[in-house]
Amino acid sequence: MTSSTTDVPSVRALIERDPDTLVVDVRTPAEYESSHIDGSVNLPLGQAGPHLERLAADARGPMVLICQAGPRAEQFRDRLTGAGFTDASVMTGGMNAWEADGAPVVRGKERWALERQVRLVAGSIVLVSVLLSLVWQPAVWVAAFIGAGLTFAAVTNTCGMAMALSKLPYNQPRNAVDVEASVAHLTGAGGSARR
């Protein structure tokens, strides 16, 4: 696999042919706990940085990267590529596409995806600040600030609000991910990060 993206039917066929395919879910542990592909390894984007060179040098095979919709998996692929690993492919549409295709998932405690939480918080702040600006004009600048932040997030493919929301207790899983075990599984160094 050398393509930089792959669709859900191709990933399903790959997993069916080779159940040991390295499917790496880069979402937060809480999102992963909510629903994930059976056999996938959770290696959150925000915790992978110190391990990229080790993954690039020692990965035991090609990787399929997934997140909720695609952008975080693309960031992870770009970071892996920067570290020298070129055999990673992003599943287009992420878990949203996987579930829309009717593919099987392992379900846990239901939580909203970070992207949905960002839309709720940003939209609520904009709505409240616009309504408040009807009685106090300067409140409109709060809406402008949120709009600028969302524009910056789109241009840079990062989201400060999502990073902040991921730290909330609601977004913490029952069991924290063992990043070392995830990396060890992906590099063949022993240990199992699968749940």
CORCOR-V122130 format. One record per residue. PSI is psi in degrees with one decimal (none if undefined). OMEGA is omega in whole degrees, -180 to 180 (* if undefined). Layout:
psi=PSI omega=OMEGA
psi=PSI omega=OMEGA
This chain:
psi=115.0 omega=178
psi=-8.7 omega=179
psi=146.8 omega=-179
psi=-16.0 omega=174
psi=156.4 omega=177
psi=150.8 omega=-177
psi=170.4 omega=-176
psi=-48.5 omega=180
psi=-36.0 omega=179
psi=-40.3 omega=179
psi=-41.9 omega=178
psi=-43.0 omega=179
psi=-40.6 omega=179
psi=-45.6 omega=180
psi=-37.2 omega=179
psi=-40.6 omega=178
psi=-39.4 omega=-176
psi=92.4 omega=-179
psi=-15.8 omega=179
psi=12.6 omega=177
psi=137.2 omega=-180
psi=96.7 omega=177
psi=115.5 omega=-175
psi=116.8 omega=180
psi=113.7 omega=-173
psi=11.0 omega=178
psi=173.6 omega=178
psi=157.2 omega=178
psi=-36.1 omega=-180
psi=-41.2 omega=177
psi=-42.3 omega=179
psi=-43.5 omega=180
psi=-34.1 omega=-179
psi=-46.7 omega=176
psi=138.0 omega=178
psi=166.8 omega=178
psi=131.0 omega=179
psi=130.2 omega=179
psi=-5.8 omega=179
psi=158.7 omega=179
psi=128.9 omega=178
psi=115.9 omega=175
psi=88.3 omega=-174
psi=137.1 omega=-180
psi=-44.2 omega=-177
psi=-12.5 omega=-178
psi=-0.5 omega=-173
psi=-20.7 omega=-174
psi=-52.7 omega=-177
psi=-10.9 omega=-174
psi=1.0 omega=-173
psi=-44.1 omega=-179
psi=-40.1 omega=178
psi=-43.9 omega=178
psi=-44.4 omega=-179
psi=-38.9 omega=-177
psi=-34.3 omega=-169
psi=6.9 omega=-179
psi=137.8 omega=-175
psi=14.3 omega=177
psi=-179.3 omega=178
psi=153.4 omega=-179
psi=144.3 omega=169
psi=122.2 omega=-177
psi=135.4 omega=180
psi=152.6 omega=170
psi=-153.1 omega=-178
psi=-44.7 omega=-176
psi=-17.4 omega=178
psi=-38.1 omega=-175
psi=-41.9 omega=-180
psi=-36.8 omega=177
psi=-37.5 omega=177
psi=-40.5 omega=177
psi=-42.5 omega=180
psi=-44.5 omega=178
psi=-43.9 omega=-180
psi=-38.9 omega=178
psi=-41.4 omega=177
psi=-42.3 omega=178
psi=-42.3 omega=177
psi=-27.9 omega=179
psi=-4.0 omega=176
psi=1.6 omega=-180
psi=120.9 omega=-174
psi=5.2 omega=-176
psi=50.1 omega=178
psi=137.6 omega=-179
psi=139.9 omega=178
psi=130.2 omega=175
psi=116.0 omega=-177
psi=134.6 omega=178
psi=-10.5 omega=176
psi=-151.0 omega=-179
psi=-28.7 omega=176
psi=-46.8 omega=-180
psi=-38.8 omega=-180
psi=-48.5 omega=-179
psi=-35.2 omega=178
psi=-28.8 omega=179
psi=-5.4 omega=-179
psi=16.6 omega=180
psi=150.8 omega=-177
psi=143.2 omega=177
psi=154.7 omega=172
psi=123.5 omega=-176
psi=143.3 omega=175
psi=-147.4 omega=179
psi=124.0 omega=-177
psi=128.6 omega=175
psi=151.7 omega=174
psi=142.4 omega=175
psi=152.9 omega=-179
psi=-40.0 omega=-180
psi=-40.5 omega=180
psi=-39.7 omega=178
psi=-40.6 omega=178
psi=-44.4 omega=179
psi=-41.2 omega=180
psi=-50.7 omega=-177
psi=-48.7 omega=-179
psi=-45.5 omega=179
psi=-41.0 omega=179
psi=-43.1 omega=179
psi=-43.8 omega=179
psi=-46.7 omega=-179
psi=-48.9 omega=-179
psi=-41.9 omega=-178
psi=-36.0 omega=177
psi=-44.7 omega=178
psi=-42.1 omega=179
psi=-32.2 omega=-180
psi=-16.0 omega=176
psi=-26.4 omega=178
psi=-20.0 omega=178
psi=95.5 omega=-171
psi=-43.5 omega=-177
psi=-17.1 omega=-180
psi=-21.2 omega=179
psi=-24.6 omega=180
psi=-25.5 omega=175
psi=-44.6 omega=177
psi=-40.4 omega=179
psi=-40.5 omega=179
psi=-44.6 omega=178
psi=-42.9 omega=177
psi=-42.8 omega=178
psi=-40.8 omega=178
psi=-40.9 omega=178
psi=-37.0 omega=177
psi=-46.1 omega=177
psi=-41.8 omega=179
psi=-41.0 omega=180
psi=-44.0 omega=-177
psi=-40.8 omega=-177
psi=-7.3 omega=-178
psi=35.8 omega=174
psi=163.8 omega=180
psi=106.3 omega=178
psi=-37.4 omega=-180
psi=-40.7 omega=178
psi=-40.2 omega=179
psi=-40.9 omega=179
psi=-44.4 omega=-180
psi=-32.1 omega=-179
psi=-18.1 omega=-180
psi=-12.1 omega=-179
psi=150.3 omega=179
psi=-35.4 omega=179
psi=-32.6 omega=-176
psi=13.4 omega=178
psi=132.6 omega=-179
psi=167.2 omega=175
psi=-42.2 omega=180
psi=123.5 omega=178
psi=149.0 omega=178
psi=139.8 omega=176
psi=94.3 omega=-175
psi=-40.0 omega=179
psi=-41.8 omega=179
psi=-37.6 omega=178
psi=-47.1 omega=180
psi=-42.3 omega=179
psi=-40.3 omega=179
psi=-42.3 omega=-178
psi=-26.3 omega=-179
psi=-2.7 omega=180
psi=17.1 omega=-178
psi=9.9 omega=179
psi=169.8 omega=-179
psi=156.9 omega=179
psi=125.6 omega=179
psi=0.9 omega=-179
psi=149.0 omega=180
psi=none omega=*
